[in-house]
Amino acid sequence: MSLLNQLFNRGVFGTKCKTCLNLAISRMKLLQNKRDVQLKHMRKEIAQFLQAGQEAIARIRVEHVIREQDIWAAYEILELFCEFVLARVPIIESQRECPPELREAISSIIFASPRCSEVPDLLQIKNLFTAKYGKEFVSAASELRPDSGVNRTIIEKLSVSAPSGEARLRVLKEIAQEYNLNWDSSNTEAEFSKTHEDLLGGSKHVSGGAAPSQAPAKQGSFSSSPSNGAHSIVAADIKQEPKYLHAPRPLRETHTSYTNEIQPSINDDKAAAVSDTKRETRPKSSEILERARAAIASAERASAAARSAAELVKSL
């Protein structure tokens, strides 16, 4: 009874496989003809952009042209693989393991099946080979394991990575030559040769240089430059003035406590330096107090104006 089931399953596999392969071949031929028309129209548009001097638009459109050309080339290779497997269906039915001469063709079809959504027949072929050879064989081809045997050109043509600048420049030159355009490619070559890593490196350098200047302000030291320290402290006081009206007093207390803590641990030479810094910071604290008081006064005037406006509205 099991022998009859095996024979029956063989016949079902062969029939389904042949049907799916024939449908995939005919569908890919139709898609190739459709893409031929689209590619001609797209290349003509790019030639018009180059002739009008709109190279920026042409550089963007050419990526889509390269993508369509790669898919067209992948379909051409897959069509040959499907025809090759179709001719060897009786051999596939008679053997439990995948024949070595068919490994590349079958693995390439399995790899391309989820990446070619326009050809759903390839997914049905993949399911048939999954039932025939098991999930491990299909996983090896889908994940591109070392012994999978997937065709290298299929991998490159179905890749989702953006085309290189050299490839885009080459296609643009081919289009200009095809339509007999006297196009100067120097600007495009300079644009493709630019490296955008310098911008990232510059931003990292700026952020790295700004970190040390912010560290002394957090530690509460007054050894930084007068302009940076004054602006940073005043900005902090102004931001906190609605919540804390007596902000300048803690600054004086923290400064005196900080100097009282460090004076016992320094020698006579350093004591002179600390006294000098005290003299330098005294005018700073007075300026800060004046600015804070001015900010508080302005806030009070603004609140008084708001109250008077509210009273006017109520009286109306």
N, C-alpha and C positions, 0 to 999 in steps of 0.2 A: 504493500500500500504506500509506503514511504517513497519507493522508487517511482510510483505513478505521480505522487505529489511533486517530486523533484522534476520529473519530465514536464509536468503541467506548468510548474513555475518557470522553468526554462523558456517554454514557449511564450508565457505571458511577459517575461522580462524582455525577450527579443522583440516581440511585437511593440511593446510600449517604447522601448529604446529607439527602434527604427522610426516610429511615428514622431517622437519628440525631436530626434535629430533632423528629420526632414523638415519639420516645422521651424526649427531653429535656423537651419540653412536658408530657407526661403525668406524668413523674417529678416535675417541679417542682410540679405541681398537687397531687400526693399529699403532698409534703413541706410544702407550705403548709397543707394541711388538718391534718396532724399537728402542725405548729407552732402552729396556732390553739388546739388543745386544750392543748398544753403551756403556752402563754402565759397562757391563762385560769387554769390551775392555779397558775402561778408568781405571777401578779398577786394571786390570792386569798391565797396564803401571805404575801406582802408586806403585804397589808392586815391580816392577823392579827397580824403582827409589830408593825405600827404601832399597832394597837389595844392590844396587850399592853405597849407602851412599849419594845419592843426595837428601837430605831431603828438601833443599830449593825449589827445583822444585816440589817435592811431596806436600809441603805445599800450593803451588800456584794451582796445578792441583786439589787438593781435593775440593777447593771452587766450581769448575765447576761440580764436581761429586755431591756435595750436592745440587746444583741448579737443576741439572737434576733429582735427586731423589725427590725433592720437587714438581717439575712439574708433574712427574709421579704419585705421591700420589694425587695431585690436580685433575688430570684427572680421577683417580679412583673414587674419591668422586663425581665429576661432572657427571660421567657416571651413578652412582647410582641415583643422583638427576634427571637426564634426564629420566631414566627409570621410576622413581616414578611419574614425571609429565606426561609422556606419558600414563601411566595407568589411570590418573585422568583428561585427556582432556575433556571427556563429562561433568564432574563436573565443570571444568573451563568455558566451554561454557554456561552452564545453569545459572551461577551466574555472576552478574556484578562486585562484589568485589572479591578480592583475598581470597580464603578460608584460615583460620588460619593454618590448617595443611600443606598447600602447600607454605606458605609464606617463610619459610627458603630455600626450594629448588628453588623457582623462584627467590628470591633475590640473592641467591648465583650464579645462572646462569647469572643473569644480571650483577653482580659485576665482574665475571670472563670473560665475553665476550670480553671486550677490552684488557684484559691481556693475552688472549690465541689466539694469531694471527694465530696459526696453525689450529685452528678450526673456520673457518669463519661462520659456521652454527650457532654458539652461538650468533653472532651479528644479524642474521636474527630472531632468537628466541627473542632476546631483542627488536627488532623493533616490533614484533608481540605483545609483552606484553606492549610496550609503547602505541600502538594503543588501546589495551584492557583496561588498567588500568590508563593511563595518564602519563604525563611526571613527575609529582610530585612523583609518586610511584617509577619510575625508578631512579630519582635523589636521592631519599632517600637511595636506595641500592647502587648506584654508589659512593656516598659521605660518606657512612658508618655512617649514622645518627643513633641515639640511638635506634630507633624503626624499623630499617631496617630489622633485622632478618638474616643478612648474617652469614653463618657458620664461626666460629672462626678458624677452621683448614684451610679453604680455604684462609682466610686472611693471615695467617702465611705462608702457602706454596707458595702463589703468591706474597709475599713481595719482594721488590727489595733491601732490606738491606743486607749487607754482613753477612755471617754466623759468629757466635761467635767463639772464640778460643776453647772453650770446645767442640762445635759441630765438628770442624775440627779435633781436637785431637781424639775424639771418633770414627770418621769415619776412620782415619788413623789406629787406633788400630784394628778396625774391619777388615780392609783390610789385615793388618799384620797377624791377627789370621786366616783369611780365607785362606791365602797362606802359612801358617806355617812358618812365618819368625821370626827369633830371633832378633827382632828390639828393640833397646834401645831408649825409647821415652823421655829420660831426656832432651836432647838438644831441642827437639821440645816443650816440656812443658815449658822450660825456655824462649824460644822465644815467645810463646803465652802469657806467664805471664808478659811480658815486657809492661810497660805503656809508651807511646810516648808523654804524656802530659808534662813530665819534660823538653823536648826539647823546647816546646813552652814557658813554664814558664821561662826557662833560657834566651831565646832571649828577652822576655819582660823585664827581670831584667837588662840585659845589656843595652838595649835602654833606660830604665828608669834611670840607673846610669849615662849614657853619657849625658843626657839632662842638668843636673845642671852644668856640666863642660863647656858646650857650652854657657850657658846663660851669664856668666860674660864676655865672649869675645864679645858678641853682644852688651852688655851695655857699653863697652869701659873701664872697670875697669882693673887696673893692679895689683890686689891683688891675682891673680891666681898664680900657680906654675911657676917658670921661664922657665922650659923646655917646658911645654905645650904652654905657651903664646908666646914664641919666635918662635916655630915651626909654630904655626897657623898664626902669623903675617907675617913671611917670606914667607909662602906658598901663602898668599893672595897677597903680593907684587910681587912675581914672576909671578903669573897668570895674573896680571894686567899690567905688564911692557910693552907689545907692545902698549897698548892704552894710558897709563899715564906714561910718563917718569919721572915726578916729584912727585912720590908717597910718598916719605918720608917726604916732607915738610908739607902736611896736617896732618900727624901724630903728628908732634911737635906742630903745631898750636892748634889742638884739645886737646892735652894733657895740654898745658898751659891754654887754656880757661876753660878746665874742672877744673883744680886746682884753678884758679882765682874765679870760681863760688862757690866752696865749702868752700874756706877759710873764707869768712865773716860769715858763719853759724856755725862754729865749735869753740870750746873753746881752751884755751891755751894748754891743755893736748893733744887734738887731732891734734893741729898744729904741735907739735913735731913729731907725727907719720906720718903726711903727708910729712914733710921735709925728714924724713928717707926714705919713699917710693920714693921720688924724687931722692934721692941719689942712690937708688937701680936701678931705672929705667933709669938713665942717661947712664950707660954703655950698657944697653939693646938697647937704641935708637942708640948709636954709632955702635954697632954690626949690627943692622938692616940696618943702612946707608951703612956700608961697604959691607954687603951681597947684598944689592940692587944695589950698584955701580958695584960690580963684575958681577952681573947678566946682567946689562945694557951693560957692556963692552963685555961680552961673546956674547950678542945678536948682538952688532955692529960687532964683529969679524965674526960671522956667516953670517951677511948680506954682509960684504965685501967679504967673500969667495964665496958667491952666485953670487955677481956681477962679480968677476973675472972669475968664471966658465962660466957665461953667455957670457962674452967677448971672452973667449977661443972658445966657441961654434960658436959665430958669425965669428971669424977669420977663423975657419975651413970651 
